[in-house]
Amino acid sequence: MLKLKKISDDNNITFNIRYEDRTGKIFRNETSTKFPSMSEDFYGNNGLRKAILLVRYADLMKQWLGNEIPAADKNVNVDDKEGQTVYFIGQKYRLNKWERQSETLYVPREYKKLFSAYKTYFESEMSIIGDTTMQKEADLLGALSK
């Protein structure tokens, strides 16, 4: 999958590819095409449409987790050499430097709105594509938006 950024009004584009196989033989190919003028997203087929939908879903989740995990880590007592100190049933334990205790799931109001809006888009795309295998992701978006 390729994401292109429009940098001119010219709809003509030329792709050049060069690669070498494992035997050292070099291959080249060039093709030109003209993209139709359109303002909305264009999908060549449902497979590409699904790929774009899932990439956007993953980007949203990574953005949310990237914003939330550092905030949670600020409240953790961690020594880089020893790890986190935890207490369980009166006993003191040391987690290694890669371990963290579970945190209560928290979704800020702004992300609840984003998840709700994305769920609507996600379900619309699922319907257009005709693919029900992504229902777990749609359900997760619904749960995160509440």
Phi, psi and omega in degrees: 000142182233135174249122182251145177249127180286125182241358177207173178277355180284122181271001177275138179218144178239130177254130174242131177231140177221130178211161181239131178277179186292346177269357179096358179285133183261135179240145177224148177209144178221138177215148178239150179210165176238123178279140176292151177283123178202154182260338182266171175300146178240133181238126179289331179198173182293329178297317178292320179299317179294318180300316180295318178301314182288327176295317178295321177299312180297320179298317179297315180295317179296321178297313180298310181295322178297328178278329186271320185296315178300325178294320179291322181294338179294336182265009183255135177272099184235131172255120186305330181275323187259331184097191185272140175269128177231155178240131180220121182048050175077356180258145178264130179232152175246123173276153177288173188293347181263349183268149173221152175282159177297147177244150174293133180295127179228129177238112178299156182305320181299319180287328176301318178295316179298315180296321179296314179295319181291327178300317178300312178297316182300312181293326176297314179294320177303317181294315179298316181289329183079036184237111180267002182288352181259018183297325178299320179294318178297319178296320178297317177300320178297316180294321181288339182272356181268000000 
